[in-house]
Amino acid sequence: QVQLMESGGGSVQAGGSLTLFCEATSDSYSGYCMGWFRQAPGKEREGVATIDSDGGAIYADPVLGRVNVSYGNAKKTLVLQMSDVKPEDTAIYYCAADQVRRLYGMDWCPGFQTESWKYWGQGIQVTVSS
């Protein structure tokens, strides 16, 4: 059982920076994959970034080079740092988590397919103005 809650959202000027946080509550804080997704008005939910248990991250093309995802507080918190934000970054941002798949002596995480992730936060609004 995993509970997730986002914080740190709000309004920011284009070209500026913001940081989102995801607080995780679970019986265990190891053996999980985590990620950030977003949904703009009238659009499908899309992946932003995922991170595995070793800290390895994958970023979606629209945000590549402008975002960084990392763990904080002994993996109880997931952090998304964004810089040079653009109006098209405006969306509701969701934190997601799922159990690590252990195969071939390695940890594997789901990709950007939203249906592959089991646990979700309620979402938080990010608005980028021109």
For each residue, the residues with C-beta under 8 A, 3 or more apart:
1: 26 27
2: 24 25 26 32 97 118 119
3: 24 25 26 119
4: 22 23 24 25 95 96 97 119 120 121
5: 22 23 25 95 121 122
6: 9 20 21 22 93 94 95 121 122 123 124
7: 20 21 22 23 124
8: 18 19 20 21 124
9: 6 18 20 93 124 125 126
10: 18 125 126 127
11: 127 128 129
12: 16 17 18 85 126 127 128 129
13: 16 128 129
14: 85 86 87 128 129 130
15: 84 85
16: 12 13 83 85 128
17: 12 81 82 83 84 85
18: 8 9 10 12 82 85 126
19: 8 79 80 81 82
20: 6 7 8 9 36 79 80 82 93 95 124 126
21: 6 7 8 72 77 78 79 80
22: 4 5 6 7 34 36 77 78 79 80 95 121
23: 4 5 7 76 77
24: 2 3 4 29 32 34 75 76 77 78 95 97
25: 2 3 4 5 76
26: 1 2 3 29 32
27: 1
28: 31 32
29: 24 26 32 74 75 76
30: 53 75
31: 28 53 99 100
32: 2 24 26 28 29 53 75 97 98 99 100
33: 50 51 52 53 97 98 99 100 107 109 110
34: 22 24 50 51 71 78 95 96 97
35: 47 48 49 50 51 69 95 96 97 109 110 112 117
36: 20 22 47 48 49 50 69 78 80 93 94 95 96
37: 45 46 47 48 93 94 96 112 114 117
38: 45 46 48 89 91 92 93 94 126
39: 43 44 45 46 91 92 94 123
40: 43 88 90 91 92
41: 91
42:
43: 39 40 46 91
44: 39
45: 37 38 39 94 114
46: 37 38 39 43 60 112
47: 35 36 37 50 60 111 112 113 114
48: 35 36 37 38 59 60 63 67 69 80 93
49: 35 36 57 58 59 60 63 67 69 80
50: 33 34 35 36 47 57 58 69 109 110 111 112
51: 33 34 35 55 56 57 58 69 70 71 78 109
52: 33 55 56 57 100 107 108 109
53: 30 31 32 33 100 107
54: 107
55: 51 52 70 71
56: 51 52
57: 49 50 51 52 68 69 70
58: 49 50 51 111 112
59: 48 49 63 64 65 67 69
60: 46 47 48 49 63 64 112
61: 64
62: 88
63: 48 49 59 60 66 67 82 89
64: 59 60 61 67
65: 59
66: 63 82 83 84 85
67: 48 49 59 63 64 80 81 82 83
68: 57 80 81
69: 35 36 48 49 50 51 57 59 78 79 80 81
70: 51 55 57 78 79 81
71: 34 51 55 74 75 77 78 79
72: 21 76 77 78 79
73: 76 77
74: 29 71
75: 24 29 30 32 71
76: 23 24 25 29 72 73
77: 21 22 23 24 71 72 73
78: 21 22 24 34 36 51 69 70 71 72 95
79: 19 20 21 22 69 70 71 72
80: 19 20 21 22 36 48 49 67 68 69 93
81: 17 19 67 68 69 70
82: 17 18 19 20 63 66 67 85 89
83: 16 17 66 67
84: 15 17 66
85: 12 14 15 16 17 18 66 82 89 128
86: 14 89 128
87: 14 90 128 129 130
88: 40 62 128
89: 38 63 82 85 86 126 128
90: 40 87 126 127 128
91: 38 39 40 41 43 126
92: 38 39 40 123 124 125 126
93: 6 9 20 36 37 38 48 80 123 124 125 126
94: 6 36 37 38 39 45 120 121 122 123
95: 4 5 6 20 22 24 34 35 36 78 120 121
96: 4 34 35 36 37 114 117 119 120 121
97: 2 4 24 32 33 34 35 117 118 119
98: 32 33 109 110 116 117 118 119
99: 31 32 33 118
100: 31 32 33 52 53 107 108 109
101: 107 108 109
102: 105 106 107 108
103: 106 108
104:
105: 102
106: 102 103
107: 33 52 53 54 100 101 102
108: 52 100 101 102 103
109: 33 35 50 51 52 98 100 101
110: 33 35 50 98 113 116 117
111: 47 50 58 116
112: 35 37 46 47 50 58 60
113: 47 110 116 117
114: 37 45 47 96 117
115:
116: 98 110 111 113
117: 35 37 96 97 98 110 113 114 120
118: 2 97 98 99
119: 2 3 4 96 97 98
120: 4 94 95 96 117
121: 4 5 6 22 94 95 96 124
122: 5 6 94
123: 6 39 92 93 94
124: 6 7 8 9 20 92 93 121
125: 9 10 92 93
126: 9 10 12 18 20 38 89 90 91 92 93
127: 10 11 12 90
128: 11 12 13 14 16 85 86 87 88 89 90
129: 11 12 13 14 87
130: 14 87
